[in-house]
Amino acid sequence: MKGRHEHSVAEVLHSSTSAGQSFVAASWCRSGLKHGLDVNADRAPELVSGCDLTQRRQRHELMLEVARPLLDQLFQTVAATGCAVMLSDNDGVILEARSRAGDREMFDKIGLTAGGVWSESREGTNGIGTCLVEGRPVTIHRDEHFASRNIGISCMDAPVRDAAGRLIGALDISNCRDDHTAAMGALVQKIVQDAARRIESGIFREHFKGHRIIDANLPGGDAALLAVDRDDLVIGATHAARYRFKLTDACLAGCRSAAEILGNESEGAPSFHDSERAVLRRALAQADGNATQAAKALGIGRATLYRRMEKVGLKRA
């Protein structure tokens, strides 16, 4: 099987058009031609030091705080099938890993454990590394891996992004069993993508804690969330929201309203007139209809209050 795999990789690397045929072929070309990796190299897995791993976990503290309970839930869902669950940083270093006691030795032996380095430049085509390069969900099933030593693994991955839409890690479910089919991988891939969306949403909501969050998701869509300030100006957007509404960092500098971005200004979005009316009504309600107290709370005179009430169509009590 390794001989056939070596031949398949060699054919791709010696073809001038193969890289455009699929993302796997493109990754094989990066692995062999750009990174100079040997498909048959038999080397031990690389692990970062304990100090390095601790520092990486500290840098991604928010992601891990949100993700850890979700990783536990995800592992409970897939553990019986022999799968391990991992979360890496954007360098492909595994920060957290979950596996059953009976399977742990197998995963540790190949480096699918905390501290394992699975960048594409180190391991060639693989779930974590290729997901990070592609910036999208990928499944690398068995002999789609570049290195012959990894063709017994199936990896299902989805990218994880921070509150500013930057790629910060990859969520991975891997399986080393011979009975793990491509059809099973397709099912697990959907589970991985859903879990990654939940982690991204949790990171975004925690980052913008105290601000109103608008859920702009379409049915079955990605985590398209907007964060708005007290004046309904958008100050944050997830990667999915940025893509859907074509938002740049400049758009998120508190200069565009949620109504404008969501495209419903012409469908009855609040106007300045409506906003002023709401402020006056709220002040009067809190003062039990006492105009003097309401005016004082607003920092204006009673005559000014009456004038503004008349302007927005509020009658005196």
Kinemage of the C-alpha trace (Angstrom):
@kinemage 1
@onewidth
@group {chain A} dominant
@subgroup {mainchain}
@vectorlist {calphas} color= white
{ca met a 1} P 0.000 0.000 0.000
{ca lys a 2} L 2.875 2.377 0.815
{ca gly a 3} L 4.392 1.631 -2.595
{ca arg a 4} L 1.160 2.573 -4.361
{ca his a 5} L 0.937 5.710 -2.269
{ca glu a 6} L 4.492 6.735 -3.136
{ca his a 7} L 3.718 6.227 -6.843
{ca ser a 8} L 0.528 8.329 -6.603
{ca val a 9} L 2.346 11.190 -4.916
{ca ala a 10} L 5.215 11.032 -7.430
{ca glu a 11} L 2.768 11.280 -10.341
{ca val a 12} L 1.232 14.421 -8.853
{ca leu a 13} L 4.589 16.037 -8.106
{ca his a 14} L 5.814 15.452 -11.672
{ca ser a 15} L 2.678 16.822 -13.335
{ca ser a 16} L 2.575 20.507 -14.260
{ca thr a 17} L -1.223 20.672 -13.946
{ca ser a 18} L -1.964 18.411 -10.973
{ca ala a 19} L -1.985 21.184 -8.352
{ca gly a 20} L -5.150 22.618 -9.865
{ca gln a 21} L -7.065 19.340 -9.801
{ca ser a 22} L -7.945 19.275 -6.091
{ca phe a 23} L -6.950 20.815 -2.789
{ca val a 24} L -5.289 17.500 -1.831
{ca ala a 25} L -3.120 17.539 -4.970
{ca ala a 26} L -2.245 21.180 -4.305
{ca ser a 27} L -1.259 20.261 -0.744
{ca trp a 28} L 0.886 17.345 -1.955
{ca cys a 29} L 2.685 19.775 -4.254
{ca arg a 30} L 3.288 22.197 -1.387
{ca ser a 31} L 4.527 19.332 0.783
{ca gly a 32} L 6.968 17.890 -1.730
{ca leu a 33} L 7.984 20.877 -3.835
{ca lys a 34} L 7.738 23.845 -1.478
{ca his a 35} L 8.644 22.209 1.832
{ca gly a 36} L 10.919 19.522 0.386
{ca leu a 37} L 9.371 16.681 2.391
{ca asp a 38} L 10.064 13.024 1.612
{ca val a 39} L 6.919 10.930 1.246
{ca asn a 40} L 8.674 7.879 2.766
{ca ala a 41} L 10.591 9.629 5.546
{ca asp a 42} L 10.237 7.575 8.724
{ca arg a 43} L 10.772 10.035 11.529
{ca ala a 44} L 9.449 10.364 15.040
{ca pro a 45} L 6.657 12.843 15.772
{ca glu a 46} L 7.725 16.302 16.867
{ca leu a 47} L 6.547 17.631 20.226
{ca val a 48} L 7.108 21.137 21.584
{ca ser a 49} L 8.523 21.516 25.079
{ca gly a 50} L 6.263 21.724 28.101
{ca cys a 51} L 7.251 25.378 28.562
{ca asp a 52} L 6.409 26.175 24.943
{ca leu a 53} L 3.054 24.413 25.242
{ca thr a 54} L 2.215 26.375 28.405
{ca gln a 55} L 3.035 29.676 26.687
{ca arg a 56} L 0.911 28.775 23.670
{ca arg a 57} L -2.018 27.891 25.909
{ca gln a 58} L -1.669 31.237 27.679
{ca arg a 59} L -1.714 33.091 24.350
{ca his a 60} L -4.952 31.320 23.418
{ca glu a 61} L -6.536 31.487 26.852
{ca leu a 62} L -9.901 32.814 25.642
{ca met a 63} L -10.219 30.166 22.918
{ca leu a 64} L -9.395 27.380 25.358
{ca glu a 65} L -11.713 28.719 28.063
{ca val a 66} L -14.605 28.630 25.600
{ca ala a 67} L -13.591 25.410 23.861
{ca arg a 68} L -12.767 23.040 26.730
{ca pro a 69} L -16.353 22.173 27.754
{ca leu a 70} L -17.302 21.856 24.074
{ca leu a 71} L -14.337 19.535 23.470
{ca asp a 72} L -15.556 17.355 26.334
{ca gln a 73} L -19.066 17.201 24.840
{ca leu a 74} L -17.700 16.501 21.374
{ca phe a 75} L -15.489 13.712 22.673
{ca gln a 76} L -18.420 12.055 24.426
{ca thr a 77} L -20.222 12.022 21.065
{ca val a 78} L -17.451 10.349 19.037
{ca ala a 79} L -15.333 8.444 21.571
{ca ala a 80} L -17.096 5.115 21.041
{ca thr a 81} L -16.020 5.099 17.374
{ca gly a 82} L -12.341 5.271 18.323
{ca cys a 83} L -11.954 8.948 17.500
{ca ala a 84} L -9.747 11.463 19.275
{ca val a 85} L -10.625 15.163 19.533
{ca met a 86} L -7.962 17.861 19.303
{ca leu a 87} L -7.674 21.627 19.137
{ca ser a 88} L -4.534 23.212 17.704
{ca asp a 89} L -3.232 26.767 17.512
{ca asn a 90} L -2.572 28.535 14.202
{ca asp a 91} L 0.916 26.988 14.023
{ca gly a 92} L -0.548 23.486 14.009
{ca val a 93} L 0.566 22.715 17.574
{ca ile a 94} L -2.040 20.673 19.462
{ca leu a 95} L -3.104 22.535 22.612
{ca glu a 96} L -5.786 20.137 23.862
{ca ala a 97} L -6.440 16.464 23.112
{ca arg a 98} L -9.134 13.985 24.171
{ca ser a 99} L -8.877 10.221 23.558
{ca arg a 100} L -10.035 7.027 25.242
{ca ala a 101} L -7.593 5.272 27.546
{ca gly a 102} L -7.529 2.216 25.267
{ca asp a 103} L -6.700 4.317 22.185
{ca arg a 104} L -4.392 6.877 23.805
{ca glu a 105} L -1.156 4.958 23.304
{ca met a 106} L -1.851 4.673 19.577
{ca phe a 107} L -2.504 8.429 19.225
{ca asp a 108} L 0.472 9.354 21.416
{ca lys a 109} L 2.751 7.174 19.293
{ca ile a 110} L 1.996 9.142 16.107
{ca gly a 111} L 2.042 12.551 17.818
{ca leu a 112} L -1.701 13.223 17.934
{ca thr a 113} L -1.391 14.444 21.492
{ca ala a 114} L -0.947 17.731 23.356
{ca gly a 115} L 2.215 19.406 22.093
{ca gly a 116} L 2.275 17.522 18.787
{ca val a 117} L 3.287 19.627 15.761
{ca trp a 118} L 1.019 19.074 12.744
{ca ser a 119} L 1.793 22.016 10.497
{ca glu a 120} L 1.760 21.225 6.782
{ca ser a 121} L 5.410 22.244 6.536
{ca arg a 122} L 6.304 19.581 9.145
{ca glu a 123} L 3.978 16.670 8.383
{ca gly a 124} L 2.888 17.414 4.830
{ca thr a 125} L -0.770 17.067 3.910
{ca asn a 126} L -2.790 16.382 7.077
{ca gly a 127} L -6.069 17.486 8.611
{ca ile a 128} L -4.797 20.161 10.989
{ca gly a 129} L -2.034 21.631 8.831
{ca thr a 130} L -3.965 21.640 5.557
{ca cys a 131} L -7.053 23.088 7.251
{ca leu a 132} L -4.920 25.979 8.500
{ca val a 133} L -3.412 26.586 5.049
{ca glu a 134} L -6.754 26.354 3.253
{ca gly a 135} L -8.635 28.287 5.924
{ca arg a 136} L -11.693 26.084 5.457
{ca pro a 137} L -13.038 22.697 6.591
{ca val a 138} L -11.127 19.740 5.160
{ca thr a 139} L -11.198 15.973 5.430
{ca ile a 140} L -7.945 14.103 4.799
{ca his a 141} L -8.895 10.424 4.549
{ca arg a 142} L -6.115 7.881 5.001
{ca asp a 143} L -3.996 7.825 1.790
{ca glu a 144} L -4.817 11.473 1.077
{ca his a 145} L -2.075 12.248 3.605
{ca phe a 146} L 1.290 13.091 2.067
{ca ala a 147} L 3.596 11.084 4.324
{ca ser a 148} L 3.306 7.310 4.014
{ca arg a 149} L 3.616 7.014 7.808
{ca asn a 150} L 0.284 8.856 8.176
{ca ile a 151} L -1.891 6.984 5.654
{ca gly a 152} L -3.583 4.968 8.392
{ca ile a 153} L -5.210 8.120 9.829
{ca ser a 154} L -8.466 9.843 8.882
{ca cys a 155} L -8.709 13.518 9.899
{ca met a 156} L -11.765 15.774 9.860
{ca asp a 157} L -11.023 19.445 10.575
{ca ala a 158} L -12.595 22.894 10.685
{ca pro a 159} L -10.895 26.265 11.245
{ca val a 160} L -11.488 28.347 14.378
{ca arg a 161} L -11.342 32.151 14.227
{ca asp a 162} L -11.190 34.850 16.881
{ca ala a 163} L -13.548 37.777 17.459
{ca ala a 164} L -11.804 39.778 14.711
{ca gly a 165} L -12.133 36.975 12.163
{ca arg a 166} L -8.477 35.944 12.346
{ca leu a 167} L -7.551 32.261 12.033
{ca ile a 168} L -6.331 31.071 15.432
{ca gly a 169} L -6.626 27.298 15.326
{ca ala a 170} L -8.107 24.105 13.940
{ca leu a 171} L -10.594 21.726 15.523
{ca asp a 172} L -9.741 18.132 14.642
{ca ile a 173} L -11.309 14.711 14.996
{ca ser a 174} L -8.973 11.886 13.974
{ca asn a 175} L -9.425 8.131 13.709
{ca cys a 176} L -6.792 5.412 13.223
{ca arg a 177} L -9.090 2.407 12.871
{ca asp a 178} L -9.203 0.436 9.624
{ca asp a 179} L -13.000 0.386 9.631
{ca his a 180} L -13.310 4.200 9.545
{ca thr a 181} L -14.818 4.775 6.098
{ca ala a 182} L -15.030 7.910 3.964
{ca ala a 183} L -18.809 7.942 4.586
{ca met a 184} L -18.205 8.032 8.345
{ca gly a 185} L -15.711 10.819 7.773
{ca ala a 186} L -18.324 12.902 5.941
{ca leu a 187} L -20.700 12.536 8.885
{ca val a 188} L -18.004 13.448 11.425
{ca gln a 189} L -17.012 16.455 9.298
{ca lys a 190} L -20.457 17.995 9.822
{ca ile a 191} L -20.108 17.472 13.586
{ca val a 192} L -16.692 19.156 13.538
{ca gln a 193} L -17.962 22.169 11.596
{ca asp a 194} L -20.895 22.658 13.959
{ca ala a 195} L -18.606 22.469 16.999
{ca ala a 196} L -16.147 24.959 15.450
{ca arg a 197} L -19.027 27.412 14.841
{ca arg a 198} L -20.062 27.067 18.478
{ca ile a 199} L -16.508 27.794 19.639
{ca glu a 200} L -16.280 30.865 17.386
{ca ser a 201} L -19.638 32.134 18.627
{ca gly a 202} L -18.561 31.629 22.235
{ca ile a 203} L -15.293 33.502 21.662
{ca phe a 204} L -17.133 36.388 19.991
{ca arg a 205} L -19.795 36.678 22.689
{ca glu a 206} L -17.198 36.563 25.455
{ca his a 207} L -14.993 39.156 23.732
{ca phe a 208} L -17.935 41.536 23.321
{ca lys a 209} L -19.508 40.781 26.685
{ca gly a 210} L -21.662 43.734 27.759
{ca his a 211} L -22.579 44.666 24.184
{ca arg a 212} L -25.701 43.668 22.290
{ca ile a 213} L -25.141 40.742 19.927
{ca ile a 214} L -27.200 40.434 16.736
{ca asp a 215} L -27.523 36.944 15.289
{ca ala a 216} L -27.637 37.328 11.507
{ca asn a 217} L -27.428 33.604 10.744
{ca leu a 218} L -29.302 32.072 7.866
{ca pro a 219} L -30.758 28.589 8.416
{ca gly a 220} L -27.848 26.160 8.432
{ca gly a 221} L -25.385 29.004 7.990
{ca asp a 222} L -22.155 29.912 9.713
{ca ala a 223} L -21.801 31.943 12.908
{ca ala a 224} L -22.689 35.350 11.453
{ca leu a 225} L -22.811 37.608 14.518
{ca leu a 226} L -22.615 41.392 14.910
{ca ala a 227} L -21.778 43.328 18.076
{ca val a 228} L -23.301 46.800 18.469
{ca asp a 229} L -22.774 49.596 20.957
{ca arg a 230} L -25.460 51.506 22.869
{ca asp a 231} L -26.109 53.682 19.799
{ca asp a 232} L -26.695 50.642 17.564
{ca leu a 233} L -23.407 51.200 15.726
{ca val a 234} L -21.615 47.990 14.732
{ca ile a 235} L -18.272 47.515 16.480
{ca gly a 236} L -17.604 43.827 15.801
{ca ala a 237} L -18.394 41.015 13.372
{ca thr a 238} L -17.455 37.358 13.110
{ca his a 239} L -15.616 36.061 10.052
{ca ala a 240} L -18.883 34.764 8.581
{ca ala a 241} L -20.604 38.128 9.106
{ca arg a 242} L -17.658 39.987 7.580
{ca tyr a 243} L -17.859 37.779 4.505
{ca arg a 244} L -21.642 37.925 4.154
{ca phe a 245} L -21.948 41.689 4.565
{ca lys a 246} L -18.587 42.559 2.950
{ca leu a 247} L -17.307 44.255 6.112
{ca thr a 248} L -13.785 45.568 6.588
{ca asp a 249} L -12.094 46.769 9.765
{ca ala a 250} L -12.968 50.323 8.680
{ca cys a 251} L -16.658 49.375 8.619
{ca leu a 252} L -16.379 48.219 12.219
{ca ala a 253} L -15.007 51.469 13.619
{ca gly a 254} L -18.406 52.476 14.969
{ca cys a 255} L -19.443 54.412 11.878
{ca arg a 256} L -22.162 52.158 10.437
{ca ser a 257} L -25.438 51.192 12.049
{ca ala a 258} L -26.746 47.663 12.291
{ca ala a 259} L -29.784 48.711 10.257
{ca glu a 260} L -27.550 49.949 7.450
{ca ile a 261} L -25.451 46.790 7.393
{ca leu a 262} L -28.424 44.452 7.609
{ca gly a 263} L -30.081 46.378 4.779
{ca asn a 264} L -33.346 47.262 6.503
{ca glu a 265} L -33.040 51.028 6.865
{ca ser a 266} L -35.750 51.382 4.243
{ca glu a 267} L -37.951 48.890 6.055
{ca gly a 268} L -38.840 50.922 9.091
{ca ala a 269} L -35.466 51.184 10.814
{ca pro a 270} L -35.523 53.723 13.656
{ca ser a 271} L -34.909 57.302 12.539
{ca phe a 272} L -33.439 60.129 14.620
{ca his a 273} L -37.024 61.382 15.094
{ca asp a 274} L -38.073 57.962 16.448
{ca ser a 275} L -35.042 57.796 18.726
{ca glu a 276} L -35.723 61.210 20.272
{ca arg a 277} L -39.361 60.316 20.790
{ca ala a 278} L -38.312 57.105 22.558
{ca val a 279} L -35.896 59.011 24.837
{ca leu a 280} L -38.593 61.519 25.818
{ca arg a 281} L -41.203 58.838 26.460
{ca arg a 282} L -38.766 56.871 28.617
{ca ala a 283} L -37.864 59.935 30.678
{ca leu a 284} L -41.528 60.805 31.220
{ca ala a 285} L -42.383 57.234 32.168
{ca gln a 286} L -39.565 57.100 34.730
{ca ala a 287} L -40.817 60.399 36.181
{ca asp a 288} L -44.402 59.120 36.354
{ca gly a 289} L -45.445 61.788 33.847
{ca asn a 290} L -43.965 64.678 35.842
{ca ala a 291} L -42.573 67.031 33.166
{ca thr a 292} L -40.373 68.953 35.602
{ca gln a 293} L -38.664 65.805 36.856
{ca ala a 294} L -38.320 64.404 33.320
{ca ala a 295} L -36.726 67.640 32.087
{ca lys a 296} L -34.336 67.643 35.035
{ca ala a 297} L -33.316 64.038 34.324
{ca leu a 298} L -32.605 64.968 30.715
{ca gly a 299} L -30.668 68.067 31.691
{ca ile a 300} L -32.978 70.490 29.879
{ca gly a 301} L -35.578 73.060 30.890
{ca arg a 302} L -39.281 72.263 31.062
{ca ala a 303} L -40.049 74.643 28.187
{ca thr a 304} L -37.461 72.856 26.039
{ca leu a 305} L -39.000 69.521 27.002
{ca tyr a 306} L -42.457 70.689 25.898
{ca arg a 307} L -41.045 72.053 22.655
{ca arg a 308} L -39.344 68.734 21.858
{ca met a 309} L -42.455 66.780 22.801
{ca glu a 310} L -44.518 68.841 20.375
{ca lys a 311} L -41.908 68.337 17.661
{ca val a 312} L -42.097 64.506 17.893
{ca gly a 313} L -45.878 64.396 18.342
{ca leu a 314} L -46.135 63.762 22.103
{ca lys a 315} L -49.035 65.426 23.893
{ca arg a 316} L -48.795 66.957 27.320
{ca ala a 317} L -50.455 64.926 30.000
